[in-house]
């Protein structure tokens, strides 16, 4: 399933081409085993309030998003072997290449437009 995400607050494209992890296996594996996450790519993990970067080879930016598609928490350049629980009521998570949050000017409270 193809994913496209924009920040309605800034107008920036957050994910130009991404994937959705919606079953137990794809949610568990996530980005593990990949060598990189190219600019414009991303992974939306459904029904998710916490993440880990175990076995990851690169840092990622993380958006914790509420059911109303508003950013409730975010992490920039989360390194490997870390775990994080959302500070807020997250409904899903979007994992992004490191630097995406700064480039797109994303902040907590921003409204996202998610097209699946």
Secondary structure as GFF3:
##gff-version 3
##sequence-region A 1 116
A	DSSP	beta_strand	3	7	.	.	.	ID=ss1
A	DSSP	beta_strand	13	21	.	.	.	ID=ss2
A	DSSP	alpha_helix	24	29	.	.	.	ID=ss3
A	DSSP	beta_strand	42	45	.	.	.	ID=ss4
A	DSSP	beta_strand	50	52	.	.	.	ID=ss5
A	DSSP	beta_strand	60	65	.	.	.	ID=ss6
A	DSSP	beta_strand	71	78	.	.	.	ID=ss7
A	DSSP	beta_strand	83	85	.	.	.	ID=ss8
A	DSSP	beta_strand	92	97	.	.	.	ID=ss9
A	DSSP	alpha_helix	100	104	.	.	.	ID=ss10
A	DSSP	beta_strand	112	115	.	.	.	ID=ss11
###
